[in-house]
């Protein structure tokens, strides 16, 4: 845990985003769309449009990407644990040889693996430390 987690403003922003994204998924996507690559992109596009509004409002740092992406590492782990891909046995070595293109498009049953790797809520100025030299 770093200092960000002790700041009320940042925690409130993160909490709002988590709840809004989860509720959007539950209300508009769960059970309504097939879990295919195009529909995952549709959901993530909605999330990214939502997050971009917070960048414009100054609540997310524009120096960070603040965009949801498919979690390729989770896809790899999913494949390794499942042990089957396109009806054939698959090993960890096979998974590590797969291209990013293939990994993004694998069938993950009913799970959407996504995350925001470069997310940064902003804080307000509270302290000042300055020096004057003569």
N, CA, C and O atoms as a GROMACS GRO file, in nm:
protein
  536
    1UNK      N    1   0.085  -0.118   0.000
    1UNK     CA    2   0.000   0.000   0.000
    1UNK      C    3   0.090   0.125   0.000
    1UNK      O    4   0.182   0.137   0.081
    2UNK      N    5   0.061   0.214  -0.092
    2UNK     CA    6   0.139   0.336  -0.096
    2UNK      C    7   0.055   0.454  -0.042
    2UNK      O    8  -0.057   0.435   0.004
    3UNK      N    9   0.111   0.571  -0.048
    3UNK     CA   10   0.046   0.690   0.008
    3UNK      C   11  -0.089   0.719  -0.058
    3UNK      O   12  -0.178   0.774   0.007
    4UNK      N   13  -0.106   0.682  -0.186
    4UNK     CA   14  -0.233   0.707  -0.256
    4UNK      C   15  -0.351   0.648  -0.182
    4UNK      O   16  -0.461   0.704  -0.184
    5UNK      N   17  -0.329   0.535  -0.116
    5UNK     CA   18  -0.439   0.468  -0.048
    5UNK      C   19  -0.476   0.534   0.084
    5UNK      O   20  -0.572   0.494   0.149
    6UNK      N   21  -0.400   0.635   0.125
    6UNK     CA   22  -0.433   0.708   0.248
    6UNK      C   23  -0.500   0.841   0.217
    6UNK      O   24  -0.535   0.915   0.309
    7UNK      N   25  -0.519   0.872   0.092
    7UNK     CA   26  -0.578   0.998   0.051
    7UNK      C   27  -0.727   0.979   0.021
    7UNK      O   28  -0.764   0.901  -0.067
    8UNK      N   29  -0.811   1.050   0.094
    8UNK     CA   30  -0.956   1.034   0.082
    8UNK      C   31  -1.004   1.065  -0.059
    8UNK      O   32  -1.083   0.989  -0.114
    9UNK      N   33  -0.958   1.174  -0.118
    9UNK     CA   34  -1.002   1.212  -0.252
    9UNK      C   35  -0.974   1.101  -0.353
    9UNK      O   36  -1.061   1.064  -0.431
   10UNK      N   37  -0.851   1.049  -0.351
   10UNK     CA   38  -0.814   0.944  -0.445
   10UNK      C   39  -0.895   0.817  -0.422
   10UNK      O   40  -0.939   0.752  -0.516
   11UNK      N   41  -0.915   0.782  -0.296
   11UNK     CA   42  -0.993   0.662  -0.265
   11UNK      C   43  -1.138   0.677  -0.311
   11UNK      O   44  -1.198   0.581  -0.361
   12UNK      N   45  -1.194   0.797  -0.296
   12UNK     CA   46  -1.331   0.820  -0.342
   12UNK      C   47  -1.342   0.807  -0.494
   12UNK      O   48  -1.438   0.749  -0.545
   13UNK      N   49  -1.244   0.862  -0.565
   13UNK     CA   50  -1.244   0.852  -0.712
   13UNK      C   51  -1.235   0.705  -0.753
   13UNK      O   52  -1.312   0.659  -0.838
   14UNK      N   53  -1.140   0.632  -0.693
   14UNK     CA   54  -1.124   0.489  -0.728
   14UNK      C   55  -1.250   0.410  -0.695
   14UNK      O   56  -1.290   0.322  -0.771
   15UNK      N   57  -1.312   0.440  -0.582
   15UNK     CA   58  -1.433   0.370  -0.540
   15UNK      C   59  -1.548   0.397  -0.637
   15UNK      O   60  -1.620   0.304  -0.674
   16UNK      N   61  -1.565   0.522  -0.677
   16UNK     CA   62  -1.670   0.557  -0.773
   16UNK      C   63  -1.649   0.483  -0.905
   16UNK      O   64  -1.742   0.425  -0.960
   17UNK      N   65  -1.525   0.485  -0.954
   17UNK     CA   66  -1.496   0.418  -1.082
   17UNK      C   67  -1.521   0.268  -1.074
   17UNK      O   68  -1.582   0.210  -1.163
   18UNK      N   69  -1.475   0.207  -0.967
   18UNK     CA   70  -1.495   0.063  -0.951
   18UNK      C   71  -1.644   0.029  -0.949
   18UNK      O   72  -1.688  -0.064  -1.018
   19UNK      N   73  -1.721   0.102  -0.871
   19UNK     CA   74  -1.865   0.076  -0.862
   19UNK      C   75  -1.935   0.101  -0.996
   19UNK      O   76  -2.017   0.020  -1.039
   20UNK      N   77  -1.904   0.213  -1.060
   20UNK     CA   78  -1.969   0.246  -1.187
   20UNK      C   79  -1.938   0.143  -1.295
   20UNK      O   80  -2.026   0.100  -1.369
   21UNK      N   81  -1.812   0.102  -1.304
   21UNK     CA   82  -1.773   0.004  -1.406
   21UNK      C   83  -1.839  -0.130  -1.377
   21UNK      O   84  -1.891  -0.195  -1.468
   22UNK      N   85  -1.836  -0.173  -1.252
   22UNK     CA   86  -1.899  -0.299  -1.215
   22UNK      C   87  -2.050  -0.297  -1.241
   22UNK      O   88  -2.106  -0.392  -1.296
   23UNK      N   89  -2.116  -0.188  -1.202
   23UNK     CA   90  -2.260  -0.177  -1.223
   23UNK      C   91  -2.296  -0.171  -1.371
   23UNK      O   92  -2.397  -0.229  -1.412
   24UNK      N   93  -2.216  -0.102  -1.450
   24UNK     CA   94  -2.239  -0.098  -1.595
   24UNK      C   95  -2.229  -0.238  -1.654
   24UNK      O   96  -2.312  -0.279  -1.735
   25UNK      N   97  -2.126  -0.311  -1.613
   25UNK     CA   98  -2.110  -0.447  -1.663
   25UNK      C   99  -2.231  -0.532  -1.624
   25UNK      O  100  -2.288  -0.602  -1.708
   26UNK      N  101  -2.270  -0.526  -1.498
   26UNK     CA  102  -2.382  -0.608  -1.450
   26UNK      C  103  -2.513  -0.572  -1.521
   26UNK      O  104  -2.590  -0.661  -1.559
   27UNK      N  105  -2.539  -0.442  -1.538
   27UNK     CA  106  -2.666  -0.398  -1.593
   27UNK      C  107  -2.676  -0.412  -1.745
   27UNK      O  108  -2.781  -0.449  -1.798
   28UNK      N  109  -2.568  -0.381  -1.815
   28UNK     CA  110  -2.577  -0.372  -1.961
   28UNK      C  111  -2.506  -0.483  -2.038
   28UNK      O  112  -2.534  -0.502  -2.156
   29UNK      N  113  -2.414  -0.556  -1.975
   29UNK     CA  114  -2.335  -0.653  -2.050
   29UNK      C  115  -2.353  -0.797  -2.003
   29UNK      O  116  -2.361  -0.888  -2.085
   30UNK      N  117  -2.359  -0.820  -1.873
   30UNK     CA  118  -2.369  -0.956  -1.821
   30UNK      C  119  -2.494  -1.024  -1.874
   30UNK      O  120  -2.606  -0.976  -1.856
   31UNK      N  121  -2.473  -1.137  -1.940
   31UNK     CA  122  -2.584  -1.216  -1.991
   31UNK      C  123  -2.647  -1.162  -2.118
   31UNK      O  124  -2.741  -1.223  -2.169
   32UNK      N  125  -2.599  -1.051  -2.169
   32UNK     CA  126  -2.660  -0.990  -2.287
   32UNK      C  127  -2.574  -1.001  -2.413
   32UNK      O  128  -2.625  -0.992  -2.524
   33UNK      N  129  -2.444  -1.021  -2.395
   33UNK     CA  130  -2.352  -1.029  -2.507
   33UNK      C  131  -2.272  -1.159  -2.499
   33UNK      O  132  -2.238  -1.206  -2.390
   34UNK      N  133  -2.242  -1.216  -2.616
   34UNK     CA  134  -2.154  -1.333  -2.619
   34UNK      C  135  -2.014  -1.286  -2.580
   34UNK      O  136  -1.974  -1.173  -2.610
   35UNK      N  137  -1.940  -1.373  -2.514
   35UNK     CA  138  -1.805  -1.338  -2.469
   35UNK      C  139  -1.705  -1.362  -2.581
   35UNK      O  140  -1.628  -1.457  -2.578
   36UNK      N  141  -1.708  -1.272  -2.679
   36UNK     CA  142  -1.614  -1.278  -2.791
   36UNK      C  143  -1.534  -1.148  -2.793
   36UNK      O  144  -1.572  -1.049  -2.730
   37UNK      N  145  -1.424  -1.150  -2.864
   37UNK     CA  146  -1.332  -1.037  -2.868
   37UNK      C  147  -1.402  -0.906  -2.902
   37UNK      O  148  -1.380  -0.805  -2.834
   38UNK      N  149  -1.485  -0.904  -3.004
   38UNK     CA  150  -1.552  -0.780  -3.046
   38UNK      C  151  -1.639  -0.723  -2.934
   38UNK      O  152  -1.643  -0.601  -2.915
   39UNK      N  153  -1.706  -0.809  -2.860
   39UNK     CA  154  -1.792  -0.761  -2.751
   39UNK      C  155  -1.710  -0.718  -2.629
   39UNK      O  156  -1.752  -0.628  -2.555
   40UNK      N  157  -1.596  -0.780  -2.609
   40UNK     CA  158  -1.507  -0.734  -2.502
   40UNK      C  159  -1.460  -0.592  -2.534
   40UNK      O  160  -1.455  -0.506  -2.447
   41UNK      N  161  -1.426  -0.569  -2.662
   41UNK     CA  162  -1.384  -0.435  -2.704
   41UNK      C  163  -1.497  -0.335  -2.689
   41UNK      O  164  -1.474  -0.219  -2.655
   42UNK      N  165  -1.619  -0.378  -2.714
   42UNK     CA  166  -1.736  -0.291  -2.698
   42UNK      C  167  -1.747  -0.245  -2.553
   42UNK      O  168  -1.766  -0.126  -2.526
   43UNK      N  169  -1.736  -0.339  -2.460
   43UNK     CA  170  -1.743  -0.305  -2.318
   43UNK      C  171  -1.628  -0.213  -2.278
   43UNK      O  172  -1.649  -0.112  -2.211
   44UNK      N  173  -1.506  -0.248  -2.320
   44UNK     CA  174  -1.391  -0.168  -2.282
   44UNK      C  175  -1.396  -0.028  -2.346
   44UNK      O  176  -1.348   0.068  -2.288
   45UNK      N  177  -1.455  -0.019  -2.464
   45UNK     CA  178  -1.473   0.113  -2.526
   45UNK      C  179  -1.564   0.201  -2.443
   45UNK      O  180  -1.540   0.320  -2.429
   46UNK      N  181  -1.671   0.141  -2.389
   46UNK     CA  182  -1.761   0.217  -2.302
   46UNK      C  183  -1.688   0.262  -2.175
   46UNK      O  184  -1.704   0.376  -2.131
   47UNK      N  185  -1.610   0.172  -2.117
   47UNK     CA  186  -1.533   0.206  -1.996
   47UNK      C  187  -1.433   0.317  -2.027
   47UNK      O  188  -1.418   0.411  -1.949
   48UNK      N  189  -1.364   0.306  -2.138
   48UNK     CA  190  -1.263   0.405  -2.173
   48UNK      C  191  -1.324   0.542  -2.203
   48UNK      O  192  -1.263   0.645  -2.172
   49UNK      N  193  -1.443   0.544  -2.262
   49UNK     CA  194  -1.512   0.672  -2.283
   49UNK      C  195  -1.549   0.734  -2.148
   49UNK      O  196  -1.536   0.854  -2.128
   50UNK      N  197  -1.595   0.651  -2.056
   50UNK     CA  198  -1.628   0.695  -1.921
   50UNK      C  199  -1.504   0.753  -1.852
   50UNK      O  200  -1.510   0.861  -1.793
   51UNK      N  201  -1.392   0.681  -1.858
   51UNK     CA  202  -1.270   0.727  -1.794
   51UNK      C  203  -1.216   0.855  -1.859
   51UNK      O  204  -1.159   0.940  -1.790
   52UNK      N  205  -1.234   0.870  -1.989
   52UNK     CA  206  -1.184   0.991  -2.057
   52UNK      C  207  -1.259   1.115  -2.008
   52UNK      O  208  -1.202   1.224  -2.005
   53UNK      N  209  -1.386   1.100  -1.969
   53UNK     CA  210  -1.459   1.213  -1.910
   53UNK      C  211  -1.394   1.257  -1.780
   53UNK      O  212  -1.391   1.376  -1.749
   54UNK      N  213  -1.343   1.162  -1.703
   54UNK     CA  214  -1.277   1.195  -1.577
   54UNK      C  215  -1.139   1.256  -1.600
   54UNK      O  216  -1.091   1.334  -1.517
   55UNK      N  217  -1.076   1.222  -1.711
   55UNK     CA  218  -0.949   1.288  -1.746
   55UNK      C  219  -0.977   1.434  -1.777
   55UNK      O  220  -0.907   1.523  -1.729
   56UNK      N  221  -1.082   1.459  -1.858
   56UNK     CA  222  -1.119   1.597  -1.894
   56UNK      C  223  -1.159   1.678  -1.771
   56UNK      O  224  -1.135   1.798  -1.766
   57UNK      N  225  -1.220   1.612  -1.673
   57UNK     CA  226  -1.265   1.681  -1.551
   57UNK      C  227  -1.150   1.702  -1.452
   57UNK      O  228  -1.169   1.766  -1.349
   58UNK      N  229  -1.032   1.648  -1.483
   58UNK     CA  230  -0.917   1.668  -1.397
   58UNK      C  231  -0.908   1.570  -1.282
   58UNK      O  232  -0.826   1.589  -1.192
   59UNK      N  233  -0.989   1.465  -1.282
   59UNK     CA  234  -0.986   1.368  -1.172
   59UNK      C  235  -0.892   1.251  -1.201
   59UNK      O  236  -0.860   1.174  -1.110
   60UNK      N  237  -0.849   1.237  -1.325
   60UNK     CA  238  -0.749   1.138  -1.362
   60UNK      C  239  -0.634   1.211  -1.430
   60UNK      O  240  -0.656   1.303  -1.508
   61UNK      N  241  -0.514   1.170  -1.400
   61UNK     CA  242  -0.395   1.236  -1.452
   61UNK      C  243  -0.381   1.211  -1.603
   61UNK      O  244  -0.370   1.096  -1.645
   62UNK      N  245  -0.381   1.316  -1.684
   62UNK     CA  246  -0.369   1.298  -1.830
   62UNK      C  247  -0.232   1.246  -1.874
   62UNK      O  248  -0.217   1.205  -1.989
   63UNK      N  249  -0.134   1.247  -1.785
   63UNK     CA  250  -0.002   1.192  -1.819
   63UNK      C  251  -0.004   1.040  -1.817
   63UNK      O  252   0.087   0.976  -1.869
   64UNK      N  253  -0.108   0.981  -1.759
   64UNK     CA  254  -0.124   0.836  -1.756
   64UNK      C  255  -0.227   0.796  -1.859
   64UNK      O  256  -0.309   0.877  -1.902
   65UNK      N  257  -0.222   0.670  -1.900
   65UNK     CA  258  -0.311   0.624  -2.006
   65UNK      C  259  -0.456   0.612  -1.959
   65UNK      O  260  -0.548   0.651  -2.031
   66UNK      N  261  -0.479   0.558  -1.839
   66UNK     CA  262  -0.614   0.546  -1.782
   66UNK      C  263  -0.712   0.477  -1.877
   66UNK      O  264  -0.823   0.527  -1.898
   67UNK      N  265  -0.671   0.364  -1.936
   67UNK     CA  266  -0.757   0.290  -2.028
   67UNK      C  267  -0.761   0.143  -1.991
   67UNK      O  268  -0.660   0.085  -1.952
   68UNK      N  269  -0.879   0.085  -2.004
   68UNK     CA  270  -0.896  -0.057  -1.978
   68UNK      C  271  -0.847  -0.137  -2.098
   68UNK      O  272  -0.867  -0.099  -2.214
   69UNK      N  273  -0.782  -0.249  -2.067
   69UNK     CA  274  -0.729  -0.338  -2.171
   69UNK      C  275  -0.761  -0.483  -2.135
   69UNK      O  276  -0.791  -0.514  -2.020
   70UNK      N  277  -0.754  -0.569  -2.234
   70UNK     CA  278  -0.765  -0.712  -2.208
   70UNK      C  279  -0.638  -0.757  -2.136
   70UNK      O  280  -0.527  -0.718  -2.174
   71UNK      N  281  -0.654  -0.837  -2.034
   71UNK     CA  282  -0.542  -0.884  -1.953
   71UNK      C  283  -0.483  -1.010  -2.017
   71UNK      O  284  -0.533  -1.120  -1.995
   72UNK      N  285  -0.378  -0.992  -2.096
   72UNK     CA  286  -0.316  -1.103  -2.168
   72UNK      C  287  -0.255  -1.204  -2.072
   72UNK      O  288  -0.262  -1.325  -2.096
   73UNK      N  289  -0.195  -1.157  -1.963
   73UNK     CA  290  -0.137  -1.250  -1.865
   73UNK      C  291  -0.245  -1.340  -1.804
   73UNK      O  292  -0.222  -1.458  -1.781
   74UNK      N  293  -0.362  -1.283  -1.778
   74UNK     CA  294  -0.473  -1.363  -1.726
   74UNK      C  295  -0.521  -1.463  -1.831
   74UNK      O  296  -0.560  -1.575  -1.797
   75UNK      N  297  -0.518  -1.424  -1.959
   75UNK     CA  298  -0.553  -1.517  -2.067
   75UNK      C  299  -0.456  -1.634  -2.073
   75UNK      O  300  -0.496  -1.749  -2.089
   76UNK      N  301  -0.326  -1.603  -2.058
   76UNK     CA  302  -0.226  -1.709  -2.058
   76UNK      C  303  -0.250  -1.806  -1.942
   76UNK      O  304  -0.250  -1.928  -1.961
   77UNK      N  305  -0.270  -1.751  -1.825
   77UNK     CA  306  -0.294  -1.834  -1.706
   77UNK      C  307  -0.419  -1.920  -1.725
   77UNK      O  308  -0.420  -2.037  -1.688
   78UNK      N  309  -0.523  -1.860  -1.782
   78UNK     CA  310  -0.648  -1.931  -1.809
   78UNK      C  311  -0.623  -2.051  -1.900
   78UNK      O  312  -0.670  -2.161  -1.873
   79UNK      N  313  -0.549  -2.028  -2.008
   79UNK     CA  314  -0.518  -2.136  -2.103
   79UNK      C  315  -0.436  -2.247  -2.038
   79UNK      O  316  -0.463  -2.365  -2.058
   80UNK      N  317  -0.336  -2.208  -1.962
   80UNK     CA  318  -0.250  -2.308  -1.896
   80UNK      C  319  -0.330  -2.393  -1.800
   80UNK      O  320  -0.315  -2.515  -1.797
   81UNK      N  321  -0.418  -2.327  -1.720
   81UNK     CA  322  -0.499  -2.401  -1.624
   81UNK      C  323  -0.601  -2.491  -1.693
   81UNK      O  324  -0.627  -2.603  -1.648
   82UNK      N  325  -0.657  -2.443  -1.803
   82UNK     CA  326  -0.755  -2.522  -1.879
   82UNK      C  327  -0.687  -2.639  -1.948
   82UNK      O  328  -0.741  -2.750  -1.953
   83UNK      N  329  -0.568  -2.615  -2.003
   83UNK     CA  330  -0.491  -2.721  -2.067
   83UNK      C  331  -0.538  -2.763  -2.204
   83UNK      O  332  -0.486  -2.858  -2.262
   84UNK      N  333  -0.638  -2.691  -2.257
   84UNK     CA  334  -0.694  -2.725  -2.389
   84UNK      C  335  -0.717  -2.596  -2.467
   84UNK      O  336  -0.765  -2.497  -2.414
   85UNK      N  337  -0.680  -2.601  -2.597
   85UNK     CA  338  -0.705  -2.488  -2.685
   85UNK      C  339  -0.744  -2.542  -2.821
   85UNK      O  340  -0.671  -2.621  -2.881
   86UNK      N  341  -0.860  -2.500  -2.868
   86UNK     CA  342  -0.914  -2.547  -2.996
   86UNK      C  343  -0.919  -2.699  -3.002
   86UNK      O  344  -0.887  -2.760  -3.104
   87UNK      N  345  -0.960  -2.760  -2.892
   87UNK     CA  346  -0.979  -2.904  -2.886
   87UNK      C  347  -0.853  -2.986  -2.869
   87UNK      O  348  -0.860  -3.109  -2.871
   88UNK      N  349  -0.739  -2.921  -2.853
   88UNK     CA  350  -0.612  -2.993  -2.840
   88UNK      C  351  -0.548  -2.961  -2.705
   88UNK      O  352  -0.568  -2.853  -2.649
   89UNK      N  353  -0.471  -3.056  -2.655
   89UNK     CA  354  -0.396  -3.033  -2.532
   89UNK      C  355  -0.294  -2.922  -2.557
   89UNK      O  356  -0.237  -2.912  -2.665
   90UNK      N  357  -0.274  -2.840  -2.456
   90UNK     CA  358  -0.180  -2.729  -2.469
   90UNK      C  359  -0.095  -2.720  -2.342
   90UNK      O  360  -0.145  -2.742  -2.231
   91UNK      N  361   0.031  -2.687  -2.360
   91UNK     CA  362   0.123  -2.675  -2.247
   91UNK      C  363   0.157  -2.528  -2.224
   91UNK      O  364   0.123  -2.442  -2.305
   92UNK      N  365   0.225  -2.501  -2.115
   92UNK     CA  366   0.269  -2.364  -2.086
   92UNK      C  367   0.364  -2.316  -2.196
   92UNK      O  368   0.360  -2.199  -2.234
   93UNK      N  369   0.447  -2.404  -2.246
   93UNK     CA  370   0.539  -2.369  -2.354
   93UNK      C  371   0.461  -2.328  -2.479
   93UNK      O  372   0.496  -2.232  -2.546
   94UNK      N  373   0.354  -2.403  -2.510
   94UNK     CA  374   0.270  -2.370  -2.626
   94UNK      C  375   0.206  -2.232  -2.609
   94UNK      O  376   0.202  -2.152  -2.703
   95UNK      N  377   0.158  -2.205  -2.488
   95UNK     CA  378   0.093  -2.077  -2.460
   95UNK      C  379   0.193  -1.962  -2.475
   95UNK      O  380   0.160  -1.858  -2.531
   96UNK      N  381   0.314  -1.981  -2.426
   96UNK     CA  382   0.416  -1.876  -2.435
   96UNK      C  383   0.460  -1.849  -2.578
   96UNK      O  384   0.514  -1.742  -2.606
   97UNK      N  385   0.437  -1.942  -2.668
   97UNK     CA  386   0.471  -1.923  -2.809
   97UNK      C  387   0.359  -1.853  -2.887
   97UNK      O  388   0.381  -1.809  -3.000
   98UNK      N  389   0.241  -1.842  -2.827
   98UNK     CA  390   0.128  -1.781  -2.897
   98UNK      C  391   0.150  -1.631  -2.916
   98UNK      O  392   0.212  -1.566  -2.832
   99UNK      N  393   0.097  -1.578  -3.025
   99UNK     CA  394   0.109  -1.435  -3.053
   99UNK      C  395   0.009  -1.357  -2.967
   99UNK      O  396  -0.088  -1.413  -2.916
  100UNK      N  397   0.035  -1.228  -2.953
  100UNK     CA  398  -0.058  -1.141  -2.880
  100UNK      C  399  -0.195  -1.143  -2.947
  100UNK      O  400  -0.298  -1.143  -2.880
  101UNK      N  401  -0.196  -1.146  -3.079
  101UNK     CA  402  -0.321  -1.151  -3.156
  101UNK      C  403  -0.405  -1.272  -3.114
  101UNK      O  404  -0.524  -1.259  -3.088
  102UNK      N  405  -0.341  -1.389  -3.108
  102UNK     CA  406  -0.413  -1.510  -3.067
  102UNK      C  407  -0.460  -1.501  -2.923
  102UNK      O  408  -0.574  -1.536  -2.891
  103UNK      N  409  -0.372  -1.453  -2.836
  103UNK     CA  410  -0.405  -1.448  -2.693
  103UNK      C  411  -0.521  -1.352  -2.664
  103UNK      O  412  -0.603  -1.380  -2.577
  104UNK      N  413  -0.527  -1.242  -2.735
  104UNK     CA  414  -0.637  -1.148  -2.715
  104UNK      C  415  -0.772  -1.209  -2.752
  104UNK      O  416  -0.875  -1.171  -2.696
  105UNK      N  417  -0.772  -1.301  -2.846
  105UNK     CA  418  -0.895  -1.354  -2.902
  105UNK      C  419  -0.936  -1.492  -2.851
  105UNK      O  420  -1.029  -1.552  -2.904
  106UNK      N  421  -0.868  -1.544  -2.750
  106UNK     CA  422  -0.904  -1.678  -2.702
  106UNK      C  423  -1.042  -1.677  -2.638
  106UNK      O  424  -1.089  -1.574  -2.589
  107UNK      N  425  -1.104  -1.792  -2.638
  107UNK     CA  426  -1.233  -1.811  -2.572
  107UNK      C  427  -1.208  -1.830  -2.423
  107UNK      O  428  -1.147  -1.928  -2.382
  108UNK      N  429  -1.255  -1.736  -2.343
  108UNK     CA  430  -1.236  -1.743  -2.198
  108UNK      C  431  -1.365  -1.782  -2.128
  108UNK      O  432  -1.394  -1.735  -2.018
  109UNK      N  433  -1.441  -1.868  -2.193
  109UNK     CA  434  -1.570  -1.914  -2.139
  109UNK      C  435  -1.658  -1.794  -2.106
  109UNK      O  436  -1.694  -1.718  -2.196
  110UNK      N  437  -1.691  -1.775  -1.979
  110UNK     CA  438  -1.782  -1.665  -1.943
  110UNK      C  439  -1.711  -1.552  -1.867
  110UNK      O  440  -1.777  -1.466  -1.808
  111UNK      N  441  -1.579  -1.553  -1.867
  111UNK     CA  442  -1.503  -1.454  -1.791
  111UNK      C  443  -1.441  -1.349  -1.883
  111UNK      O  444  -1.383  -1.383  -1.986
  112UNK      N  445  -1.454  -1.223  -1.845
  112UNK     CA  446  -1.388  -1.114  -1.916
  112UNK      C  447  -1.270  -1.072  -1.828
  112UNK      O  448  -1.288  -1.020  -1.718
  113UNK      N  449  -1.149  -1.095  -1.878
  113UNK     CA  450  -1.028  -1.057  -1.807
  113UNK      C  451  -0.982  -0.920  -1.859
  113UNK      O  452  -0.936  -0.910  -1.973
  114UNK      N  453  -0.996  -0.818  -1.777
  114UNK     CA  454  -0.957  -0.684  -1.818
  114UNK      C  455  -0.903  -0.608  -1.698
  114UNK      O  456  -0.933  -0.641  -1.583
  115UNK      N  457  -0.824  -0.507  -1.726
  115UNK     CA  458  -0.768  -0.423  -1.620
  115UNK      C  459  -0.727  -0.288  -1.676
  115UNK      O  460  -0.720  -0.269  -1.798
  116UNK      N  461  -0.699  -0.194  -1.587
  116UNK     CA  462  -0.650  -0.062  -1.626
  116UNK      C  463  -0.507  -0.052  -1.572
  116UNK      O  464  -0.487  -0.018  -1.455
  117UNK      N  465  -0.407  -0.081  -1.655
  117UNK     CA  466  -0.270  -0.090  -1.606
  117UNK      C  467  -0.203   0.042  -1.569
  117UNK      O  468  -0.109   0.043  -1.490
  118UNK      N  469  -0.250   0.153  -1.624
  118UNK     CA  470  -0.185   0.282  -1.602
  118UNK      C  471  -0.290   0.383  -1.556
  118UNK      O  472  -0.320   0.479  -1.626
  119UNK      N  473  -0.344   0.360  -1.436
  119UNK     CA  474  -0.454   0.437  -1.381
  119UNK      C  475  -0.402   0.527  -1.270
  119UNK      O  476  -0.331   0.481  -1.181
  120UNK      N  477  -0.435   0.656  -1.275
  120UNK     CA  478  -0.382   0.748  -1.175
  120UNK      C  479  -0.481   0.860  -1.144
  120UNK      O  480  -0.491   0.957  -1.219
  121UNK      N  481  -0.556   0.846  -1.033
  121UNK     CA  482  -0.640   0.957  -0.989
  121UNK      C  483  -0.552   1.074  -0.942
  121UNK      O  484  -0.442   1.053  -0.892
  122UNK      N  485  -0.602   1.195  -0.958
  122UNK     CA  486  -0.526   1.312  -0.915
  122UNK      C  487  -0.562   1.349  -0.772
  122UNK      O  488  -0.666   1.308  -0.720
  123UNK      N  489  -0.477   1.425  -0.712
  123UNK     CA  490  -0.501   1.477  -0.579
  123UNK      C  491  -0.501   1.630  -0.590
  123UNK      O  492  -0.474   1.685  -0.696
  124UNK      N  493  -0.531   1.695  -0.481
  124UNK     CA  494  -0.527   1.841  -0.478
  124UNK      C  495  -0.401   1.885  -0.404
  124UNK      O  496  -0.340   1.808  -0.331
  125UNK      N  497  -0.362   2.010  -0.425
  125UNK     CA  498  -0.245   2.063  -0.355
  125UNK      C  499  -0.281   2.088  -0.210
  125UNK      O  500  -0.380   2.155  -0.180
  126UNK      N  501  -0.200   2.034  -0.120
  126UNK     CA  502  -0.225   2.053   0.023
  126UNK      C  503  -0.104   2.108   0.096
  126UNK      O  504  -0.119   2.189   0.187
  127UNK      N  505   0.013   2.066   0.058
  127UNK     CA  506   0.134   2.107   0.128
  127UNK      C  507   0.226   2.182   0.032
  127UNK      O  508   0.223   2.160  -0.089
  128UNK      N  509   0.307   2.270   0.089
  128UNK     CA  510   0.407   2.342   0.008
  128UNK      C  511   0.539   2.336   0.083
  128UNK      O  512   0.548   2.366   0.202
  129UNK      N  513   0.640   2.299   0.011
  129UNK     CA  514   0.775   2.300   0.066
  129UNK      C  515   0.861   2.376  -0.034
  129UNK      O  516   0.880   2.332  -0.147
  130UNK      N  517   0.913   2.487   0.008
  130UNK     CA  518   0.993   2.570  -0.082
  130UNK      C  519   1.111   2.629  -0.008
  130UNK      O  520   1.114   2.636   0.115
  131UNK      N  521   1.205   2.671  -0.085
  131UNK     CA  522   1.327   2.730  -0.030
  131UNK      C  523   1.354   2.860  -0.103
  131UNK      O  524   1.318   2.876  -0.220
  132UNK      N  525   1.417   2.953  -0.036
  132UNK     CA  526   1.464   3.076  -0.097
  132UNK      C  527   1.612   3.087  -0.068
  132UNK      O  528   1.653   3.078   0.048
  133UNK      N  529   1.692   3.106  -0.170
  133UNK     CA  530   1.838   3.115  -0.152
  133UNK      C  531   1.884   3.255  -0.187
  133UNK      O  532   1.839   3.314  -0.286
  134UNK      N  533   1.971   3.306  -0.107
  134UNK     CA  534   2.028   3.438  -0.132
  134UNK      C  535   2.171   3.427  -0.177
  134UNK      O  536   2.236   3.528  -0.202
   0.00000   0.00000   0.00000
